[in-house]
Amino acid sequence: MCNNWTAALSKSAKPVAGERRRAITARQTALAAAKAIRAGGYANLVVADLLSETSLTSVDTRFVTELVYGAARHQGTLDAVIEAASGRALTSLQPGVVDVLRLGAEQILKMRVPVHAGVAESVELARTQIGARVTGVVNAILRRVAARDWAGWIEVLSQGRSEFARLGLDTCHPDWIVQAYQEVLPADELRAALEANNVAPTPTLVVRPTLMTREELLTHGGTPTPYSRWGVRREGNPGDVPAVRQGRAGVQDEGSQMVVDLLNQVDAAEGPWADVCAGPGGKAALLMGLARARSAPFLAAELHPHRARLVASALSAYGSTPVVVADARTPAWCGDFGRILVDAPCTGLGALRRRPEARWVKRASDVAQLRQLQIDLLRAGLDRTTSSGVVAYVTCSPHRGETADVVAAVLADQTADLINAPALIPDVPMARASTDPRFIQLWPHRHDTDAMFCALLRRR
Ligand SMILES: C[S@@+](CC[C@H](N)C(=O)[O-])C[C@H]1O[C@@H](n2cnc3c(N)ncnc32)[C@H](O)[C@@H]1O
């Protein structure tokens, strides 16, 4: 079965002027996106920006999105293929040529674009966007890439390497991420967990409690999220939903909704609620509604002023914006909070499915660099909580170095007790973390959520 764009591209290989121009324009957009991502841009933002400036058809828009996201996601393995096929290091090639080769290899090996179209259109792209002098090298390398299929290349590249390295190549993850997953997952789930990072999630919406109900949101289509009481899965552009435009609903992964609701459901002392790492404000917007439903005062804090403005915007539909710019390690506020959310800065290894390029940008050393900040934020959260108040320590990462190890370091010298968090969500299967059964660890391959981690700590 051909995808629509495969048919369009097959047609474009024939001398039909309109079709051909359309396909080249799509690839030019993809190349511009690849360059911007190489310069440090986020694939989702770059693609959205570029597509908003074009008048591509919906077929071409889907083609560009799949091509750019795929090339970003598969980059490490595509690079290994290109180096093996060319017999030269990528650093010996012009960066623009590398972009063209990655996009070409993605089309040939991962998309259902016919080989002749993938090669010919890449050569044409190189000619128009870089210069005629590079067409020979692009043509020669892509022809060698096309000599094998994906499985054939994985076989070749894995020779003499461990099963572990083979898994990383085949699922397109750097070794350190495969290892981090391996440390916290049963062996028979490792491949499924990594493969789940290669599938874009269905958009998930969330209501702002007290401003609208989930039933009202469902009148715009979609299905209720299975675990969160506040969410709706809905294909299509969230901006098409009036409540999202009005700020009475937002876009939020179901796992994020679940960890916020845990802090709402747990038994905790009276007192104001706070989200002390609030930017850009997704969790704060849900938590504020839940606090209002119980008449609890709410505070959102964020270190960076520009991100604090995003929080204020996310909360604006509530009519008041209790947002402060503050360092939550040394906050000015005093310690009588009943519930505090510490959604700590982390590597984001749990959200790889929505950040295609992230796995090749993050480094193993990032985990160690963030660790002291995470410990200090959790300590300060507990310090500012009243007796029997609860802190939710949350990361969008399953890496034990920024989850279990951080909580252990804080518990070693803090007067707090771990709450059995999975017991609060008995209907969610397999939510216990392998590092401690009192922690929650969600997974894309188990729950179709981001890999959110949550520990609930009660101050003595
Ligand atoms: C993982 S993000 C939070 C995401 C947010 N809770 C949401 O759901 O939209 C972590 C946030 O903490 C902020 N941050 C980092 N260091 C901080 C500090 N010392 N005090 C307060 N906020 C900090 C970062 O700027 C970032 O916006």
The ligand as an ORCA input file, in Angstrom:
! r2SCAN-3c Opt
* xyz 0 1
  C      10.321     20.480     33.612
  S      10.072     22.168     33.467
  C       8.500     22.389     34.198
  C       7.353     22.104     33.259
  C       6.035     22.658     33.796
  N       5.748     22.162     35.112
  C       4.881     22.359     32.882
  O       4.229     21.324     33.056
  O       4.632     23.155     31.978
  C      11.102     22.813     34.706
  C      11.004     24.324     34.870
  O      11.747     24.691     36.030
  C      12.358     25.934     35.785
  N      13.451     26.080     36.748
  C      14.737     25.693     36.624
  N      15.428     25.995     37.731
  C      14.561     26.586     38.578
  C      14.675     27.146     39.882
  N      15.842     27.131     40.538
  N      13.592     27.693     40.443
  C      12.402     27.713     39.789
  N      12.229     27.217     38.550
  C      13.297     26.652     37.956
  C      12.796     25.835     34.338
  O      13.022     27.120     33.805
  C      11.603     25.120     33.725
  O      10.677     26.052     33.246
*
